[in-house]
Amino acid sequence: MGKRTPGTRATDVTTFKVAVWSPDQRLYNNGLCQVMLQIEIIADAPLSSDEMRSLHIIDSISRLEIPVVDSSMPVAQGKWGASTQRNLYDFFPVSATNEGSVPVTSDPPVPNREYFHFYIQTADADGTRKRLAAAITLDSGRTFFSDEVSGSEGQVDVLAVGTGGPPPLSAWDTEWETPEKFAVAGGIMVTVYYLGLTMNGARREIRDMEVLDEYASAYRWLAVTSRTGAFCGFAKPPSSDERVRPFEYSQTQFIGSYRYERNNLPRTGCGAVAFISDPALGPYQGAAHGPSVAYRLRDQYGTENLLRLTITEQCDAMELNLGLE
């Protein structure tokens, strides 16, 4: 980044290019999947901090600004958003036979050349194509548009692609049907179920998991007169910073003498549910959340999946269903 000499300021922008800097111009329309853009600007003097802050992405056709959004949150239905932050989700998948690559800057050094990166995300309709450009306002008050300064090199097209709908229940079977089980003192049985996707024989990682409503746990008793019951909690998928994640529970006053605190048996790309069957859970509690609990999971591209888990009447296992069934 060029160092500004006191008393000098930019009056002209001679190069203003926009390029797709992720492997593909496509992005899933789930509100979180991103396309990365690189902006190249050459002015006749180094840009000031205010000038750099004025840089923004626009719709090249309507000239309207693409709103700045929190990249960790999905944009609203039908909308587009821009940010300077990469979120935790992958770019659109590119096949090995048609694999793109991030361009490499090989141009010789040029005075006052600046590079900036933006990330675009959308929840617009499948097949929507958006032509994007950039704009910057100099301290003089003059605004420059990339598609006017650099023509076709100052604009790019990005394409919203549908997610294809929710995967079938069978896509969850590989992980769900191979839980970890162990016993602890007092006849308590622990089952750790895993929530991970296998699509057409290929693994698709789960990147985030959260409750759909306020409850992280489900509770059930064999009968209103029984002390035998079961409950569950969940742990987010392991991350590079924290592989062993804590289990989260709700209404913990109804938990008996034992809960599984941390997911010491993590599986990469999978959320986890700890199911505890306890013969001495305690008296039936009518105020406890019922036998079903719903979770929202997002895969490695940011696509939402809704799952409902239900404790069996025998309080010895959990059943998995899609959505809110």
Secondary structure, 3 states (H helix, E strand, C coil): CCCCCCCCCCCCEEEEEEEECCCCCEEECCCCCEEEEEEEEEECCCCCHHHHHHCEEEECCCCCECCECCCCCCCCCCCEEEECCCCCCCCCCCCHHHCCCCCCCCCCCCCCEEEEEEEEEECCCCCCEEEEEEEEECCCCCEEEHHHHCHHHHCEEEEEECCCCCCCHHHHHHHHCCCEEEEEHHHEEEEEEEECEEECCEEECEEEEEECCCCCCCEEECCCCCCCEEEEEEECCCCCCCCCCECECCCHHHCCCCCCCECCCCCCCCEEEEEEEECCCCCCCCCCCCCEEEEEEEECCCCEEEEEEEECCCCCCEEEEECCC
